Amino acid sequence: MSIQIVGRDIPRQSEILTQDALELIEKLHTQLNPRRLQLLEKRRVRTEEIAAGKEFDFLPETKAIRDDSSWKVAPLAPGLLDRRVEITGPTERKMTINALNSGAKVWLADQEDATTPNWENVIQGQINLNDAIRGTIEFTNEGGKRYTLRNDAPLATIVMRPRGLHLPEKHILVNGEVTSGSFVDFALYMANSAKLQIKNGLGPYFYLPKLESHLEARLWNEAFKIAQTHIGIPQGTIRATVLIETYPAAFEMEEILYELREHCSGLNAGRWDYMFSVIKTHRTSGK
């Protein structure tokens, strides 16, 4: 295996950095990282074009997808039928317990915006999620107060939010190359927690942030296929909700749904980041 861990040792990290998980990280990096970097370069080029005055519009080459009413996304998956109350928050241990106990229908377990992506948080967050899914998570604070999962009401469904495609994971190298934070978060969760979620009657569910195009959605769909094959679960088991929080993605929403249709659980609007993205996109275009 040509994968190297250069982060410091974290207690219990061997439970998460398993051979199966590392093999999946290596597979995703080898097969998909060159395309990820190309897509990030496309973002940069588009930004320069808009700054130079190019108009933003819907893609003519995908008009057939927008006009075709025959395709559908995947049916709703167990635990995602009722999403009227969703909360989001970091995967810190006490917060994990409180989120699952909150009475919300869905908890967006945030490994991105709500969590500083230092090495300890990357690993400890996965440990906390795995313990929570197994039902063994507990926490005692300095004052002696003990936190455990409730057993008198349903727990929130976990939907894990990996880091965006633009963020690296410098503590895991493949052939000396820095890996993708997105694929590391995704692979660690898939390898360690996906089958447990299925055993619990749910599934591996994800919340994809910061997408800017349907080609990036296509990349994620390929990652889903690779991971499902790798761990031996049926294609279509994964479900992903896409957060529309960038101006470019708003022009490709139907195409994003189409690319992820086998694994899709809908779109969500991130209004504050979206407004910032509009400003950022046109900050030098004079519009």
Secondary structure, DSSP 8 states (H G I E B T S, - for coil): --EEE-S---TTGGGTS-HHHHHHHHHHHHHHHHHHHHHHHHHHHHHHHHHTT------GGGHHHHH--S-------TT-S--SSEEEEE--HHHHHHHHHS--SEEEEESSTTS---HHHHHHHHHHHHHHHHT--EEE-TT--EEE--SSS---EEEEE---TT-EEEEEEETTEEEEHHHHHHHHHHHHHHHHHHHTT---EEEE-S--SHHHHHHHHHHHHHHHHHHT--TT--EEEEEE-SHHHHTSHHHHHHHTTTTEEEEEE-HHHHHHHHHHHTTTTT-
